[in-house]
């Protein structure tokens, strides 16, 4: 065999060996990539699984916070509506007491005096309030231990306490 033939054989063997090693390297690279992708998928799945309860808890917290803000806003609006109802009633009562309907005011005073003396006693001292103060009646028992405030302001305060829920229900704010 000639030197040239030997060299050609060496080159051919080297090329075949290089091609084989390159094919093995490619196969190993594909295998390593597949293993890395599988590990990445597993890592991402585990991270998602660990994060899911926290994400759900945060989403629930956000929904609950939004619901609370909505309830607070509804309560604020409802309170404003109820207050507007009572403010309108106060304006009408003060107009009647201020002379808009003298006959009605006289009947109202008779009723207020009767109610106040029924609570304060038959010997009660009755004062009719008018002018700068809240119009109405104040009755004090003869011994001074019982005082019945039947002024418009006091009666409206008591009515507000007693009627706030029914008024809210009428306005569609309470169940």
SVG drawing of the C-alpha trace seen along z (x, -y; Angstrom):
<svg xmlns="http://www.w3.org/2000/svg" viewBox="-106 -84 110 86">
<polyline fill="none" stroke="black" stroke-width="0.4" points="0.0,0.0 1.2,-3.4 1.6,-6.3 -1.1,-8.1 -3.5,-5.2 -2.5,-5.0 -3.1,-8.8 -6.5,-8.5 -7.4,-5.6 -6.4,-7.6 -8.4,-10.5 -11.4,-8.4 -11.1,-6.6 -10.7,-10.0 -13.7,-11.5 -15.8,-8.4 -14.7,-8.6 -15.4,-12.4 -18.9,-11.9 -19.6,-9.1 -18.6,-11.3 -20.5,-14.2 -23.6,-12.0 -23.1,-10.7 -22.7,-14.3 -25.9,-15.4 -27.8,-12.5 -26.4,-13.3 -27.3,-17.0 -30.9,-16.1 -31.1,-13.8 -29.7,-16.6 -32.1,-19.1 -35.1,-16.8 -34.0,-16.1 -33.5,-19.8 -36.9,-20.6 -38.5,-17.9 -36.8,-19.3 -37.9,-22.8 -41.5,-21.6 -41.4,-19.8 -39.9,-22.8 -42.5,-25.2 -45.3,-22.8 -44.0,-22.5 -43.7,-26.3 -47.2,-26.8 -48.5,-24.2 -46.8,-25.9 -47.9,-29.4 -51.6,-28.4 -52.8,-28.6 -51.2,-32.0 -52.7,-33.2 -56.1,-31.9 -55.8,-33.5 -54.8,-36.9 -57.7,-36.7 -60.1,-35.9 -58.7,-38.8 -59.1,-41.2 -62.7,-40.0 -63.6,-40.4 -62.0,-43.8 -64.0,-44.9 -67.2,-43.5 -66.5,-45.3 -65.9,-48.6 -69.2,-48.1 -71.1,-47.4 -69.5,-50.5 -70.5,-52.6 -74.0,-51.3 -74.2,-52.0 -72.9,-55.5 -75.4,-56.2 -78.2,-54.6 -77.3,-56.7 -77.3,-59.8 -80.8,-58.9 -82.2,-58.2 -80.7,-61.4 -82.3,-63.3 -85.7,-61.8 -85.3,-63.0 -83.9,-66.4 -87.0,-66.9 -89.3,-66.0 -87.5,-68.4 -87.9,-71.2 -91.6,-70.6 -92.1,-70.4 -90.1,-73.6 -92.1,-75.3 -95.4,-74.3 -94.0,-75.5 -92.7,-78.7 -96.2,-79.8 -96.8,-78.0 -99.9,-76.3 -101.0,-77.8 -104.0,-75.5 -101.9,-72.4 -99.2,-73.7 -101.9,-74.4 -103.2,-70.8 -99.6,-69.5 -98.9,-71.5 -102.0,-70.2 -100.9,-66.6 -97.3,-67.3 -98.5,-68.8 -100.9,-65.8 -98.1,-63.3 -95.5,-65.1 -97.8,-65.6 -98.8,-61.9 -95.2,-61.0 -94.1,-63.8 -97.3,-63.7 -100.4,-65.8 -98.6,-68.5 -95.9,-68.9 -94.6,-72.3 -94.9,-72.7 -92.8,-75.2 -93.6,-75.9 -90.4,-76.4 -90.3,-78.6 -88.1,-81.1 -84.3,-80.5 -84.5,-77.1 -86.2,-74.0 -89.9,-74.6 -92.0,-72.2 -92.8,-71.4 -90.6,-70.6 -92.5,-69.2 -90.9,-68.7 -92.4,-66.8 -93.3,-68.8 -90.5,-67.2 -88.0,-67.8 -87.0,-64.2 -88.6,-63.6 -88.2,-65.8 -89.9,-65.1 -88.3,-66.9 -91.0,-67.0 -89.3,-69.6 -89.1,-69.0 -85.4,-68.3 -85.8,-65.7 -88.8,-64.0 -87.0,-63.9 -83.9,-62.3 -86.1,-59.7 -88.0,-59.1 -84.7,-58.8 -83.6,-56.1 -86.9,-54.3 -87.6,-54.6 -84.2,-54.4 -84.5,-50.7 -88.0,-50.9 -87.2,-53.9 -84.1,-52.1 -86.3,-49.1 -88.7,-51.4 -85.8,-52.9 -84.7,-49.3 -81.5,-49.5 -82.2,-46.8 -83.4,-43.2"/>
</svg>
